[in-house]
């Protein structure tokens, strides 16, 4: 049974960098052919796909967030990390990490979104991040 657990600060000040870590147990983040995503849900909005790191280490980002987002991994700890820079109150959301085969999102002009929950076989429980001074 694969388990994912997000960790990081619950409160970040505007203009700072948000940093979250997803620790994976029960399976390796280098296993073919899985993709490890960061997804968020702001109050009253849908699930926004932010980006992913593949089993190979390749990274993929939502075009709307690409300039502010970085995803990396530590294979020795079986963890992957999200960094979102220059945060504003609009970045307040519940942040999730999840696993799929890279088919679980679609992108439109306004961003990228989760296309179907069933396409992700494992999710973290989510962590609330509030951006406020």
N, C-alpha and C positions, 0 to 999 in steps of 0.2 A: 504494500500500500504506500503510494507516494504521498507525502505531506509537504505542504508549503507554508511558511510562516514569515509574515512581514515584520520588520522591526525598524524603528527609527523615531525621531522626535515627533510629538503630536502638535507642536506649535513652532512655526517658523515666522520670522519677521519679514515684512516686505523687502524686496531687493536681495534677500539672501538666497542661498542655494539649499534646496530640499534634497536630502539624501536618505534613501530607504534601501534596506537590504532584505532579500528574500532567501531564507535558508531552506534548502530542499533535503528531505530525508526519504529513505526508501527507494531511491533511484538516483542515477547520476545525471547531471546536467549536460554531460557529453554524450549521452546515449543517442544513437541515430534513431529517428530523424525528428527529434522534438525541438520545439521552439518555446522559449520562456519569455512570457510577456509581462509588461506592466500595463495595467488598465485602471482607470479611475472613474468615479461617479460623483459629480458635483451635486449639490442639493437640487432636487427637482429636475435633474437631467438624466440622460441615458448613459450607457457604459461607453466611455471613450477609450479607444486603444491608443496607447502612447508609443509603444515600440517593443522590440523583442531582441533577444540574443539567441542565436541558433546553437544547436549541438556543436557546430563547427567553430563557434566563436564569432561568426558574422553577425553584424547588427543591422537592425532595420528600424526606421523611425517614421512617425507620422509627420508628413510635410509641414503641418501647422505648428508642430512643436520641435522640429528638428534642430532649429538654431539654439534651443535652450536645453536640449535633452542629451544625456549620455548614459548608455547602459554598458556595464562591464561585468566581469565575472572573476571569481576566485575558485578555480577547480579544486584546489586543495581543501577548501572549506565547503565545497558544493553550494556556493552562494552566488547570486547575481544581484547587482546593485543598480539603482536608479538615481541619477542626479538631475535635478531640474533647477536651472539657474534663474535668477532675476524674478523670483516669484512675486505674485500679486495676490490680493484677496480672491481673485477669480480662480486661483489654483487650489482653493480650499475644496477638499473632496475626500472621499474614502478611496484609498489606493489599494489595489489588489495585485498580486502576482498570480500567474496562471500558466498552464501548459497546454499547447495544442500542436498541430502539425502545420501550422502557418496558414490554415484555411479559415481561421475563426474571425477574421476581420475584413472590412471593406473600407475603402477610402473614397470620399467625395470631395467636393471643393472646399468644404468647411472643416474637414478633418477626417479621422479614421475612427471606426466604431466597431463594436463587437457585433458580428452578424448573427450568431446564434450561440446561446450558452452551452448547448450540447456539444459544440465543437471543441470545447475546452474540457479535458477530462479531469483535471485537478486544479483547484483554486486555493489560495490562502484565505484566511478568514477576513482579511481586510483591516486596514488601519486608518483611522481618522487623522487627517492632517489639516490643521487650520493655519491660515496665513493672516497674521494680525500683529499690529504693533502693541 
